[in-house]
Amino acid sequence: MKRHSLFNLALVLAVSCSPLTAGNENYFPFGGVPKERPDIELSPAMERIYANYPAVQPEFNELFTNFKYTPITGLDYNNGDGTISRRDPSKVVRAKGKYYVWYTCRRTESAPRGPEGGNERFPSYDWDLA
């Protein structure tokens, strides 16, 4: 048997017979990362996760959210030519079964032209002339 095969076999036996995993194959690190730091020696990377981050996985963070983007009908974007821009939305308000949001809108003859090309008629940046 080659040396690395003996090492792998010894590692498997050591892990499978350790008190942390014996009879519990779902234990760290094989069954995922526990929310609380386990009382075992950890790598420097794992130590940083428990010491420096609010949660070990994003879904454990109280600010984690799961959302998706869906197309909105009824808003004209001029086929994406840059002449219409909507920015700075307010909170979404629901009233009588409908949802409302207020925002800053720009409708100009051309897309933004950069700092040298903007004036009172053509925007320099997306937020100009809104």
DRENNU-185119 format. One record per atom (N, C-alpha, C, O): residue in three letters; z, x, y. Coordinates in steps of 0.2 Angstrom, whole numbers, plus 5000, padded with zeros to 4 digits. Layout:
# DRENNU-185119
ALAZXY...
***
This chain:
# DRENNU-185119
MET500050044994MET500050005000MET500050045006MET500350105006LYS499650025011LYS499650065017LYS500250055021LYS500650015020ARG500350105026ARG501050105030ARG501050045034ARG501650015034HIS500550025037HIS500549965042HIS500649895037HIS501049855040SER500449895031SER500549835027SER501349835025SER501649785025LEU501649895024LEU502349895022LEU502749875028LEU503249835028PHE502549895034PHE502849875040PHE502849805042PHE503349775043ASN502249775041ASN502149705042ASN502549665037ASN502849615038LEU502549685030LEU502949655025LEU503749655027LEU504049605027ALA503949715029ALA504649715031ALA504849675037ALA505349645038LEU504349665042LEU504449625048LEU504549555046LEU504949515048VAL504049535042VAL504049465039VAL504749445036VAL505049395037LEU504949495031LEU505549485028LEU506149485033LEU506649445032ALA506149525037ALA506749535042ALA506749465046ALA507349445047VAL506149445049VAL506149385053VAL506349325048VAL506749275051SER506049315042SER506249255038SER506949255036SER507149195034CYS507249305035CYS507949315033CYS508449315038CYS509049315037SER508249315044SER508749325050SER509049255051SER508849205049PRO509749265053PRO510049195054PRO509749155059PRO509849095059LEU509349185064LEU508949135069LEU508449095066LEU508249045069THR508149115060THR507549085058THR507649055051THR507349015048ALA508149075047ALA508249055041ALA508448985040ALA508848955043GLY507948945037GLY508048875036GLY507848835042GLY507848775043ASN507548875047ASN507348835053ASN506748875056ASN506748915061GLU506148855053GLU505548885055GLU505248875062GLU504848905065ASN505548825065ASN505348795072ASN505748835077ASN505648825083TYR506148885076TYR506448925081TYR506048975084TYR505548995082PHE506248995090PHE505949045094PHE505849105091PHE506249125087PRO505249135091PRO504649125095PRO504149075092PRO503649065095PHE504249065085PHE503749025081PHE503648955083PHE503148925082GLY504148925085GLY504148855087GLY504048835094GLY504148775096GLY503948885098GLY503848875105GLY504448905109GLY504948935106VAL504448905116VAL504948935120VAL505448885122VAL505348835124PRO506048895120PRO506648845122PRO506748845129PRO506648895133LYS506948795131LYS507148785139LYS507748835141LYS507648855146GLU508148835137GLU508748885138GLU508648955135GLU508348955129ARG508849005138ARG508749075135ARG509149075129ARG509749065129PRO508849095123PRO509149105117PRO509549175117PRO509449215121ASP510149175113ASP510549225113ASP510349285109ASP510649295104ILE509749305110ILE509449365106ILE509149415111ILE509049395117GLU508949475108GLU508649525113GLU507949495114GLU507549475109LEU507749495120LEU507049475122LEU506649535125LEU506949585128SER506049525125SER505649575129SER505749575136SER505949525139PRO505549625140PRO505549625147PRO505249565150PRO505449535155ALA504649545147ALA504249485150ALA504649425149ALA504649385153MET504949415143MET505249355142MET505949355146MET506049295149GLU506249405147GLU506849405152GLU506649385159GLU506949345162ARG506049405161ARG505749385168ARG505649315168ARG505849275173ILE505449285163ILE505249215163ILE505949175164ILE505949125168TYR506449195160TYR507049155161TYR507449175167TYR507849135170ALA507349235170ALA507749255176ALA507349235182ALA507749215187ASN506749235183ASN506349225189ASN505949165190ASN505749145196TYR505949115185TYR505549055186TYR505948995185TYR506448995181PRO505748945189PRO506148885188PRO506148845181PRO506548805180ALA505648865177ALA505548835171ALA505148885167ALA504748915169VAL505348885160VAL504948935156VAL504248905154VAL503848945152GLN504148845155GLN503448815154GLN503348765160GLN503748735162PRO502748765162PRO502548715168PRO502848645167PRO503148615172GLU502748615161GLU502948545160GLU503648535160GLU503948485160PHE504048595160PHE504848585161PHE505048585168PHE505648575169ASN504648605172ASN504748605180ASN504748535182ASN504348495181GLU505348525186GLU505348455189GLU504848435194GLU504748375195LEU504448485196LEU503948465201LEU503248465197LEU502748455201PHE503248475191PHE502648475187PHE502348405187PHE502648355186THR501648395188THR501348335188THR500648345184THR500448395183ASN500448285181ASN499848285177ASN499348235180ASN499548175180PHE498848255183PHE498348205186PHE497648225185PHE497548285183LYS497248185186LYS496548205186LYS496148175192LYS496348125195TYR495548205193TYR495148175198TYR494648125196TYR494348135190THR494548075200THR494048025198THR493648015204THR493848015210PRO492947995203PRO492547985209PRO492747925212PRO492947875209ILE492747925219ILE492947865223ILE492247835225ILE491847865228THR492247765225THR491647735227THR491747705234THR492347695236GLY491247705238GLY491247675245GLY491347725250GLY491347705256LEU491347785249LEU491447835254LEU490747875254LEU490547895249ASP490447875260ASP489847905261ASP489947985262ASP490348005266TYR489548025259TYR489648095260TYR488948125261TYR488848185261ASN488448085263ASN487748105265ASN487448155260ASN487148205261ASN487548135253ASN487348185248ASN487648255248ASN487348295246GLY488248255251GLY488548325251GLY488248375256GLY488248435254ASP487848355261ASP487548405265ASP487948435271ASP487748475275GLY488648415271GLY489148445275GLY489148415282GLY489548435286THR488848355283THR488848325290THR489448275290THR489548255295ILE489748265284ILE490348215284ILE490948255281ILE490848285276SER491448255284SER492048285281SER492648235282SER492748205287ARG493148235277ARG493748195278ARG494248245276ARG494248275271ARG494748245280ARG495348295280ARG496048265282ARG496048205284ASP496548295280ASP497248275283ASP497448205281ASP497548165285PRO497348195274PRO497548125272PRO498348115273PRO498748155273SER498448045275SER499148025275SER499348005268SER499048015263LYS499947985267LYS500247965261LYS499847895259LYS499547865263VAL499747885253VAL499447825250VAL499947765251VAL500447775249VAL499647715254VAL500047655255VAL499847595251VAL499247585252ARG500247565248ARG499947505244ARG500247435248ARG500847435249ALA499847395249ALA499947335253ALA499547275250ALA498947275250LYS499947225247LYS499547165244LYS499047185239LYS498547155239GLY499247235235GLY498747245229GLY498247295231GLY497847315227LYS498147315237LYS497647365239LYS497947435241LYS498547435244TYR497647485241TYR497847555243TYR497547575249TYR496947565250TYR497847605254TYR497647625260TYR497847695261TYR498347725259VAL497347735264VAL497547805266VAL497147815273VAL496547795274TRP497547855277TRP497247865284TRP497047945284TRP497447985281TYR496547965287TYR496248035287TYR495848045293TYR495648005297THR495748115294THR495348135300THR494648145297THR494548165292CYS494148115301CYS493448115298CYS493048145303CYS493148135309ARG492548185301ARG492048215305ARG491348195303ARG491148195297ARG490948165307ARG490248145306ARG489848185312ARG489848165317THR489448235310THR489048265314THR488348275312THR488148255306GLU487948295317GLU487148305315GLU487048365310GLU486548355306SER487448415310SER487348465305SER488048485302SER488548465304ALA487948525297ALA488548555294ALA488848605298ALA488548635303PRO489448635297PRO489748685301PRO489348745301PRO489048765296ARG489248775307ARG488748835308ARG489148905309ARG488848955311GLY489748905309GLY490148965310GLY490348975317GLY490148935322PRO490749025319PRO490949035326PRO490449045331PRO490549025337GLU489849075329GLU489349085334GLU488949025335GLU488549025340GLY488848985330GLY488448925331GLY488748865333GLY488348815334GLY489348855334GLY489648795336GLY489648785343GLY489648835347ASN489648715345ASN489648695352ASN489948625352ASN490248605348GLU489848595358GLU490048525358GLU489748475354GLU489948415353ARG489148495351ARG488748455347ARG488748475340ARG488648425335PHE488848535338PHE488748565332PHE489448595330PHE489648635334PRO489748585324PRO490448605323PRO490348685321PRO489848705317SER490848725322SER490948795320SER491248795313SER491048825309TYR491748755312TYR492148745306TYR492148675304TYR492048625307ASP492348665298ASP492448595295ASP492848555299ASP492748495300TRP493348575302TRP493848535306TRP493648525313TRP493948485317ASP493148555315ASP492948545322ASP492548485323ASP492248455319LEU492648455329LEU492348395331LEU492548335327LEU492148285327ALA493148335324ALA493348275320ALA493648225324ALA493948175322
***
